[in-house]
Amino acid sequence: MSKKYFGTDGIRGAINSKYINGDMFFKFGLASGTYFKSQKKLKQTAIIAKDTRLSGYTLEPALVSGLASAGMHVYTLGPLPTNGLAMLTKEMKANMGIMITASHNPHHDNGLKLFGPDGMKLSDKIEKKIESLIDKNISKNLSKPEKLGRVKRLETGTKKYIKILKKNFNKEFNLRGLRIVIDCANGAGYKAGPELLKSLGAKVISIGVKPNGLNINKNCGSTFPNKIKSAVKKYKAHMGISLDGDADRVIMCDENSNIIDGDQIIAALADRWKNKKMLKGGVVGTSMSNYGLENYFKSNGIKFIRANVGDRYVKEKMQKNNYNLGGEQSGHIILGKFATTGDGLLVALEALFALRKGKKASEFFKKFKKTPQLLQNIEVKDKSIINKASIKKSIKIAEKLIKGQGRILVRKSGTESKIRVMVESENKALLYRCISIIKREIK
């Protein structure tokens, strides 16, 4: 049975739409609080963080009200990166953590991501159990007056998160002598990112650190890498770091202003970890990972498997195969040795740690030549159109054309009303021809 509310990465949509409104967030809080309250061994506590969207001020109180009504005690942390929430959920031994965010989406969207007491994103099985509680009679899950949860604001979330990040590296590690540009996308990492780098001694040029509730991800951050590219060139920086709205993604830039995507970061870290005997098993990518990355791993004796798109599915496959490195081209990268979910700042630190002895970013990240890849996001009213016979036929025609010269992937977005069409091939004419065949039929 498919899920009603949860998508690839939590719940997401336009603010004040069918599911993203105060009424529904009260129900989400009540349902998730009721489920986790039944886990008797835990402390009956939930912690909430958010990004910088204006709508967070309307959704957070509703979510808190639902949790407290279920009898859960709630700590609110304010703006904090998603993995900061995951880390603190585990450290504080809370039943659950909830991140109010729509990640890389524009300000008019919002949503939430749920984490269990282990700091892991919830499985499909648990999400379905919570969904079954959402649609039940509300009064059955309401606590008696004396059993209501208490709510407290915790002001030290950013400091605690930075402390946990720095614990993963030796005490001598510093960034003195490095000039680093960081673009925080006017999002959840706008405090933690610059503070972390400055605390390690770097000269930091910060952009995207003036959120106004409406400018999150707007012409900045990991989905707009030209901003970091220009800034690295202007300030003659050694490296650029570009986060998304909830800072679980990172795209980087070397000293020559070349953009480094998630696949290139994964290749560099896998190579380093293999040489240091830190790589466990192999690497998990996704169906979107570049074909050139797969060939690079094959030629270097590194095992590589693909998961469905979504860092939750990457993590599940990492656990199943006992791998400790995985991620997505978009910059969602999971360092299984240190974290349970994607963390842009942690990944950036791991790369900077490798560069601490004077190695240039352009040398560290230059591992493979990317196969040309074209991605088209096509807006649709109903994503089930992907199952239409005429569209399936167009995909088969395109696959027959490209056979032996590349690959095609057509999938529904897990969070938006879009069909994503991706084609890879060294033959660019063929690449454009195949994508137009499919796109024309969908439109």
C-alpha positions as CSV (number, residue, x, y, z in Angstrom):
1,M,0.0,0.0,0.0
2,S,1.4,3.4,-1.0
3,K,1.8,6.2,1.5
4,K,-0.8,9.0,1.7
5,Y,1.2,11.9,3.2
6,F,4.9,11.0,3.2
7,G,7.0,11.2,0.1
8,T,10.6,10.4,-0.7
9,D,11.9,12.7,2.0
10,G,9.2,13.5,4.6
11,I,6.1,15.6,3.8
12,R,6.4,18.6,1.5
13,G,4.2,21.0,-0.4
14,A,2.9,24.6,-0.9
15,I,2.1,26.4,2.3
16,N,-1.6,26.5,3.3
17,S,-2.2,23.7,0.7
18,K,-4.0,20.4,1.4
19,Y,-1.4,19.0,3.8
20,I,0.9,21.9,4.7
21,N,-1.2,24.0,7.0
22,G,-1.7,24.5,10.8
23,D,-4.6,22.0,11.0
24,M,-2.6,19.2,9.4
25,F,0.5,19.9,11.4
26,F,-1.4,19.6,14.6
27,K,-2.6,16.2,13.4
28,F,1.0,15.2,12.3
29,G,2.2,16.2,15.8
30,L,-0.6,14.4,17.6
31,A,-0.1,11.2,15.5
32,S,3.7,11.1,15.6
33,G,3.6,11.9,19.4
34,T,1.1,9.1,20.0
35,Y,3.2,6.6,18.1
36,F,6.5,7.4,19.8
37,K,4.9,7.8,23.2
38,S,4.0,4.1,23.0
39,Q,7.8,3.4,22.9
40,K,7.9,3.0,26.7
41,K,11.7,2.8,27.2
42,L,12.2,6.4,26.0
43,K,11.8,9.8,27.7
44,Q,8.6,11.0,26.1
45,T,10.5,13.9,24.5
46,A,10.4,15.4,21.0
47,I,12.8,18.1,19.7
48,I,12.0,20.5,16.8
49,A,14.3,22.5,14.5
50,K,13.4,24.5,11.4
51,D,14.9,26.4,8.5
52,T,14.2,30.1,8.0
53,R,10.9,30.1,6.0
54,L,8.3,32.6,7.2
55,S,5.7,29.8,7.2
56,G,7.7,28.1,10.0
57,Y,6.1,30.6,12.4
58,T,2.7,29.2,11.5
59,L,3.5,25.5,11.3
60,E,5.8,25.1,14.4
61,P,3.1,26.2,17.0
62,A,0.6,23.8,15.5
63,L,3.1,20.9,15.5
64,V,4.1,21.7,19.1
65,S,0.5,21.8,20.1
66,G,-0.2,18.4,18.6
67,L,2.9,16.8,20.3
68,A,2.1,18.3,23.7
69,S,-1.6,17.2,23.3
70,A,-0.3,13.7,22.8
71,G,1.6,14.0,26.1
72,M,5.1,14.6,24.6
73,H,7.5,17.1,26.2
74,V,8.9,19.4,23.5
75,Y,12.2,21.3,23.0
76,T,12.3,23.8,20.2
77,L,15.7,24.7,18.8
78,G,15.0,27.4,16.2
79,P,17.0,27.4,12.9
80,L,19.5,24.4,12.7
81,P,20.7,22.1,9.9
82,T,18.8,18.9,9.5
83,N,21.7,16.7,10.6
84,G,22.2,18.9,13.6
85,L,18.6,18.0,14.6
86,A,19.4,14.3,13.9
87,M,22.5,14.4,16.1
88,L,20.8,16.1,19.0
89,T,17.8,13.8,18.8
90,K,20.3,10.9,19.5
91,E,22.4,12.8,22.0
92,M,19.4,14.0,24.1
93,K,17.9,10.5,24.0
94,A,14.7,12.0,22.6
95,N,11.9,9.8,21.2
96,M,11.9,11.8,18.0
97,G,13.2,14.8,16.1
98,I,11.2,16.8,13.6
99,M,12.7,19.2,11.1
100,I,10.3,21.8,9.6
101,T,11.7,22.4,6.2
102,A,11.2,22.1,2.4
103,S,14.9,21.6,1.9
104,H,16.0,23.1,-1.5
105,N,12.5,24.3,-2.5
106,P,11.5,28.0,-2.6
107,H,10.0,29.8,0.4
108,H,6.4,29.2,-0.6
109,D,6.8,25.5,0.1
110,N,7.4,23.9,3.5
111,G,7.2,20.4,5.1
112,L,8.7,18.2,7.7
113,K,11.3,15.4,8.1
114,L,11.0,12.9,11.0
115,F,13.8,11.2,12.8
116,G,13.7,8.3,15.3
117,P,15.6,8.1,18.6
118,D,18.6,6.7,16.7
119,G,18.9,9.8,14.6
120,M,17.7,7.9,11.5
121,K,15.0,9.0,9.2
122,L,11.9,6.9,9.7
123,S,11.3,3.7,7.7
124,D,8.3,3.3,5.3
125,K,6.8,0.9,7.9
126,I,6.8,3.5,10.7
127,E,5.6,6.3,8.4
128,K,2.6,4.1,7.4
129,K,1.8,3.5,11.1
130,I,1.9,7.3,11.8
131,E,-0.3,7.9,8.8
132,S,-2.9,5.4,10.1
133,L,-3.1,7.5,13.3
134,I,-3.5,10.8,11.4
135,D,-6.9,9.9,10.0
136,K,-8.3,8.5,13.3
137,N,-10.7,10.3,15.6
138,I,-8.5,13.0,17.2
139,S,-10.1,12.7,20.7
140,K,-8.8,9.1,21.1
141,N,-5.2,10.3,21.2
142,L,-5.6,13.5,23.3
143,S,-4.0,13.3,26.7
144,K,-5.8,14.1,30.0
145,P,-5.0,17.6,31.3
146,E,-2.5,16.4,33.9
147,K,-0.7,14.4,31.3
148,L,-0.1,17.2,28.7
149,G,3.5,17.7,27.6
150,R,5.6,20.7,28.5
151,V,7.4,23.0,26.0
152,K,10.8,24.7,26.3
153,R,13.0,26.7,24.0
154,L,16.6,25.4,23.9
155,E,19.0,28.2,22.9
156,T,22.2,26.1,22.7
157,G,21.4,23.9,19.7
158,T,23.9,25.5,17.3
159,K,26.8,25.3,19.9
160,K,26.0,21.7,20.7
161,Y,25.9,20.8,17.0
162,I,29.2,22.5,16.2
163,K,30.8,20.7,19.2
164,I,29.6,17.3,17.9
165,L,31.0,18.0,14.4
166,K,34.4,19.0,15.7
167,K,34.6,15.9,17.9
168,N,34.9,13.9,14.7
169,F,38.4,15.3,14.0
170,N,41.6,15.5,16.0
171,K,42.1,18.5,18.3
172,E,45.0,19.8,16.2
173,F,42.8,20.1,13.1
174,N,42.5,23.8,12.0
175,L,41.8,25.8,8.9
176,R,44.3,28.6,9.6
177,G,45.7,30.1,6.3
178,L,42.6,29.1,4.3
179,R,40.2,31.5,2.7
180,I,36.8,29.9,2.4
181,V,33.6,31.2,0.9
182,I,30.4,29.7,2.3
183,D,26.9,30.2,0.8
184,C,24.3,29.3,3.4
185,A,21.3,29.8,1.1
186,N,19.7,32.1,3.7
187,G,18.7,28.9,5.3
188,A,19.1,26.7,8.4
189,G,22.9,26.8,8.3
190,Y,23.3,30.5,8.3
191,K,24.6,30.6,11.9
192,A,26.3,27.2,12.2
193,G,28.2,27.3,8.9
194,P,30.2,30.5,9.4
195,E,30.6,29.9,13.2
196,L,32.1,26.5,12.6
197,L,34.6,27.6,10.0
198,K,35.7,30.7,12.0
199,S,36.1,28.5,15.2
200,L,38.7,26.5,13.2
201,G,40.7,29.6,12.2
202,A,39.6,30.0,8.6
203,K,39.2,33.4,7.0
204,V,35.5,33.2,6.1
205,I,33.5,35.1,3.4
206,S,29.8,34.4,4.2
207,I,27.0,34.9,1.7
208,G,23.4,33.8,2.0
209,V,23.4,34.6,5.7
210,K,20.6,37.3,5.9
211,P,17.4,35.3,5.9
212,N,14.1,37.4,5.8
213,G,11.7,34.5,5.6
214,L,11.2,34.8,1.9
215,N,14.7,34.6,0.4
216,I,15.7,31.0,1.3
217,N,17.3,29.3,-1.7
218,K,16.5,32.4,-3.8
219,N,19.3,32.8,-6.4
220,C,21.8,31.3,-3.9
221,G,22.8,28.0,-2.3
222,S,23.5,24.6,-3.8
223,T,20.7,24.9,-6.4
224,F,22.3,28.1,-7.7
225,P,26.1,27.3,-7.8
226,N,27.0,30.3,-9.9
227,K,26.8,32.4,-6.8
228,I,29.6,30.5,-5.1
229,K,31.6,30.2,-8.3
230,S,31.6,34.0,-8.7
231,A,32.5,34.6,-5.0
232,V,35.5,32.2,-5.1
233,K,36.9,34.0,-8.1
234,K,36.3,37.5,-6.6
235,Y,37.8,36.7,-3.2
236,K,40.6,34.4,-4.5
237,A,39.4,31.7,-2.1
238,H,40.9,28.3,-1.6
239,M,37.5,26.6,-1.7
240,G,33.8,27.4,-1.8
241,I,31.0,25.6,0.1
242,S,27.4,26.0,-1.0
243,L,24.6,24.6,1.2
244,D,20.8,24.2,0.6
245,G,18.0,25.5,2.7
246,D,18.3,22.9,5.5
247,A,22.0,22.3,5.0
248,D,21.9,18.6,4.3
249,R,23.3,19.1,0.8
250,V,26.6,20.6,-0.3
251,I,28.0,21.6,-3.6
252,M,31.6,22.8,-3.6
253,C,33.9,24.9,-5.8
254,D,37.6,24.6,-6.2
255,E,40.2,27.4,-6.2
256,N,39.8,27.7,-10.0
257,S,36.0,28.3,-9.7
258,N,35.1,24.9,-11.0
259,I,31.9,23.5,-9.5
260,I,32.2,20.2,-7.7
261,D,28.9,18.2,-7.5
262,G,28.0,15.4,-5.2
263,D,29.3,12.6,-7.5
264,Q,32.7,14.2,-7.7
265,I,32.8,14.7,-3.9
266,I,31.8,11.1,-3.3
267,A,34.6,9.9,-5.7
268,A,37.2,11.9,-3.9
269,L,36.2,10.8,-0.4
270,A,35.9,7.1,-1.5
271,D,39.4,7.3,-3.0
272,R,40.8,8.8,0.2
273,W,38.9,6.5,2.5
274,K,40.1,3.5,0.5
275,N,43.7,4.6,0.7
276,K,43.3,5.2,4.5
277,K,41.6,1.8,4.9
278,M,38.5,3.7,6.2
279,L,36.1,2.6,3.4
280,K,33.8,-0.2,4.6
281,G,32.4,-2.4,1.9
282,G,31.9,0.1,-0.9
283,V,29.8,3.1,-2.0
284,V,26.0,3.5,-2.5
285,G,24.9,5.9,-5.2
286,T,21.4,6.4,-6.7
287,S,19.7,5.9,-10.1
288,M,20.8,9.5,-10.8
289,S,24.5,9.0,-10.1
290,N,26.6,9.7,-13.2
291,Y,27.7,6.8,-15.4
292,G,31.3,8.1,-15.3
293,L,31.3,7.7,-11.5
294,E,30.2,4.1,-11.8
295,N,33.0,3.4,-14.4
296,Y,35.6,5.2,-12.1
297,F,34.7,2.9,-9.2
298,K,34.8,-0.2,-11.4
299,S,38.3,0.7,-12.7
300,N,39.5,1.3,-9.2
301,G,38.2,-1.8,-7.6
302,I,35.6,-0.1,-5.4
303,K,32.2,-1.8,-5.1
304,F,29.3,0.5,-6.2
305,I,25.5,-0.1,-6.0
306,R,22.5,2.1,-6.8
307,A,19.6,2.9,-4.5
308,N,16.3,4.8,-5.2
309,V,16.6,8.6,-5.2
310,G,16.4,10.0,-1.6
311,D,19.1,9.9,1.0
312,R,16.9,7.8,3.2
313,Y,17.0,5.0,0.7
314,V,20.8,5.5,0.3
315,K,21.1,5.0,4.1
316,E,18.9,1.9,4.1
317,K,21.0,0.3,1.4
318,M,24.2,1.3,3.2
319,Q,23.0,-0.4,6.3
320,K,21.8,-3.5,4.4
321,N,25.2,-4.0,2.7
322,N,27.3,-2.7,5.6
323,Y,28.8,0.2,3.6
324,N,29.8,3.5,5.2
325,L,29.7,5.9,2.3
326,G,26.9,6.9,0.0
327,G,25.1,9.8,-1.5
328,E,23.5,11.7,-4.4
329,Q,24.7,13.9,-7.2
330,S,22.7,16.7,-5.7
331,G,25.1,16.8,-2.7
332,H,23.2,14.7,-0.2
333,I,26.2,12.7,1.1
334,I,26.1,10.4,4.1
335,L,29.4,9.7,5.9
336,G,28.3,6.6,7.8
337,K,31.3,6.7,10.0
338,F,30.1,10.0,11.5
339,A,26.4,10.6,10.7
340,T,23.0,9.0,10.0
341,T,21.9,11.4,7.3
342,G,23.3,14.0,4.8
343,D,25.2,16.9,6.3
344,G,26.7,19.6,4.1
345,L,29.0,21.0,6.8
346,L,30.3,17.6,7.9
347,V,31.1,16.7,4.3
348,A,32.8,20.0,3.8
349,L,34.9,19.5,6.9
350,E,36.0,16.0,5.8
351,A,37.1,17.5,2.4
352,L,38.9,20.3,4.2
353,F,40.6,17.9,6.5
354,A,42.1,16.1,3.4
355,L,43.4,19.5,2.2
356,R,44.9,20.6,5.5
357,K,48.5,19.9,4.3
358,G,48.4,22.3,1.4
359,K,46.8,20.1,-1.3
360,K,44.7,22.0,-3.7
361,A,40.9,21.4,-4.1
362,S,41.3,21.0,-7.9
363,E,43.7,18.1,-7.3
364,F,41.7,16.4,-4.6
365,F,38.4,16.4,-6.5
366,K,39.7,15.6,-10.0
367,K,38.9,11.9,-10.2
368,F,36.8,11.1,-13.2
369,K,35.3,12.7,-16.3
370,K,31.6,13.0,-16.1
371,T,29.4,11.5,-18.8
372,P,27.2,14.3,-20.3
373,Q,23.9,14.2,-18.5
374,L,20.7,16.1,-19.2
375,L,17.9,16.3,-16.7
376,Q,14.5,17.8,-17.5
377,N,11.9,18.4,-14.8
378,I,8.4,18.4,-16.4
379,E,5.5,19.8,-14.4
380,V,2.4,17.7,-14.5
381,K,-1.1,17.8,-12.8
382,D,-1.0,14.1,-12.1
383,K,2.3,12.1,-11.7
384,S,0.5,8.8,-12.5
385,I,0.6,10.0,-16.1
386,I,4.0,8.2,-16.2
387,N,2.0,4.9,-16.4
388,K,0.2,5.9,-19.6
389,A,0.8,3.5,-22.5
390,S,1.9,6.2,-25.0
391,I,4.5,7.5,-22.5
392,K,5.8,4.0,-21.9
393,K,6.1,3.5,-25.6
394,S,8.1,6.8,-26.0
395,I,10.5,5.7,-23.3
396,K,11.0,2.3,-25.1
397,I,11.7,4.1,-28.4
398,A,14.3,6.3,-26.7
399,E,15.9,3.4,-24.9
400,K,16.2,1.5,-28.1
401,L,17.9,4.5,-29.8
402,I,20.5,5.0,-26.9
403,K,21.2,1.3,-26.2
404,G,24.9,0.7,-25.8
405,Q,25.7,4.4,-25.9
406,G,24.1,5.6,-22.6
407,R,21.2,5.3,-20.3
408,I,17.7,6.8,-19.6
409,L,15.9,7.2,-16.3
410,V,12.3,8.5,-16.1
411,R,10.7,8.8,-12.6
412,K,8.2,10.6,-10.5
413,S,9.4,13.3,-8.1
414,G,8.9,12.2,-4.5
415,T,8.2,15.7,-3.3
416,E,6.8,17.8,-6.3
417,S,4.2,17.4,-9.1
418,K,6.9,16.7,-11.6
419,I,8.2,13.9,-13.8
420,R,12.0,13.8,-14.0
421,V,13.6,12.7,-17.2
422,M,17.4,12.0,-17.2
423,V,19.5,10.9,-20.2
424,E,23.3,10.2,-20.2
425,S,25.4,9.7,-23.3
426,E,28.7,10.9,-24.8
427,N,26.7,11.4,-28.0
428,K,25.1,14.8,-27.3
429,A,22.9,14.8,-30.4
430,L,21.5,11.4,-29.3
431,L,21.1,12.7,-25.8
432,Y,18.9,15.7,-26.9
433,R,16.9,13.6,-29.3
434,C,16.0,11.0,-26.7
435,I,14.9,13.5,-24.1
436,S,12.8,15.4,-26.6
437,I,10.9,12.2,-27.6
438,I,9.9,11.5,-24.0
439,K,9.3,15.2,-23.0
440,R,7.0,15.8,-26.0
441,E,4.8,12.8,-25.1
442,I,4.5,13.8,-21.4
443,K,3.6,17.4,-22.3
